[in-house]
Amino acid sequence: MKPPPLIDAKKCSKNALAQSVKEEANEAYTEEVVDYVNRLDVDRDIAFLNTCGWEVPCEISVSYKIFTFFLKKTVQFNLTAAHMVVLVWNAHKSTTFNLLTC
């Protein structure tokens, strides 16, 4: 495995990082990410945590299920992270659909 590239602190201004993240957010997910998302199994994950002795609170399990479902739909419809931001932040100002109030 190759080591991560060195970071030039002079090039890491807030604006440079924001621009880099913005560019990456518009890129399609790699096949590796798509495969990973498609293999996610919320119920199996929660069952595993329960066997480890952690009783997952309802607030956490419901949010986890909702956002995992949302992520799977994002991959299914070939959306990008930038599309997800628009939906999550409710840029279209819908009063009936807002993931931040779940």
C-alpha positions in Angstrom: 0.0 0.0 0.0 1.4 3.4 -1.0 1.6 6.1 1.7 -0.7 9.1 1.4 0.7 12.1 -0.4 2.4 14.9 1.6 0.3 17.9 2.3 1.7 21.3 1.4 0.4 23.6 4.3 0.8 26.7 2.1 -1.7 25.3 -0.4 -4.3 24.3 2.3 -6.1 27.5 2.6 -9.8 27.3 3.6 -10.8 28.3 0.0 -8.5 25.7 -1.6 -9.9 22.9 0.5 -13.4 24.0 -0.1 -12.8 24.1 -3.9 -11.2 20.7 -3.8 -14.2 19.2 -1.9 -16.6 20.9 -4.2 -14.9 19.4 -7.3 -14.9 15.9 -5.7 -18.6 16.2 -4.7 -19.5 16.5 -8.4 -17.7 13.4 -9.4 -19.5 10.1 -9.8 -19.0 7.4 -7.2 -16.4 4.8 -8.0 -17.5 1.2 -8.6 -15.8 0.3 -5.3 -18.0 2.8 -3.4 -21.1 1.7 -5.2 -20.4 -2.0 -4.3 -19.8 -1.0 -0.7 -23.0 1.0 -0.4 -25.0 -1.8 -2.0 -23.6 -4.3 0.5 -24.7 -2.2 3.5 -27.1 -4.0 5.7 -28.5 -1.9 8.6 -30.3 -4.7 10.4 -27.2 -6.9 10.4 -25.1 -4.0 11.7 -27.5 -3.3 14.5 -27.7 -7.0 15.4 -23.9 -7.1 15.5 -23.8 -4.1 17.9 -26.4 -5.8 20.1 -24.3 -9.0 20.3 -21.4 -6.8 21.4 -23.5 -5.6 24.3 -24.6 -2.2 23.0 -28.4 -1.7 22.8 -28.8 0.7 19.9 -31.2 3.5 20.9 -34.3 3.9 18.6 -33.3 7.4 17.7 -30.0 6.2 16.3 -31.3 3.1 14.5 -34.1 5.0 12.8 -31.7 7.7 11.6 -29.2 5.1 10.5 -31.9 3.3 8.5 -33.2 6.4 6.8 -29.8 7.7 5.8 -28.6 4.3 4.6 -31.8 4.0 2.5 -31.1 7.5 1.1 -27.5 6.6 0.3 -28.6 3.5 -1.5 -31.1 5.5 -3.6 -28.4 8.0 -4.3 -26.2 5.3 -5.8 -29.1 3.6 -7.5 -30.0 6.8 -9.4 -26.3 7.7 -10.1 -26.4 10.9 -8.1 -23.3 12.6 -6.7 -22.5 13.9 -3.3 -23.4 17.4 -4.5 -26.9 16.1 -5.4 -27.1 14.7 -1.9 -26.2 18.0 -0.3 -29.0 19.7 -2.3 -31.5 17.2 -1.1 -30.4 17.1 2.5 -30.3 20.9 2.9 -33.6 21.1 1.1 -32.5 23.6 -1.4 -35.8 23.3 -3.2 -37.6 24.5 0.0 -40.1 21.7 0.2 -42.2 21.8 3.3 -43.0 18.1 3.0 -39.5 16.7 2.4 -36.6 17.6 4.6 -34.1 15.0 5.8 -32.8 17.3 8.5 -36.1 17.1 10.4 -36.1 13.3 10.5 
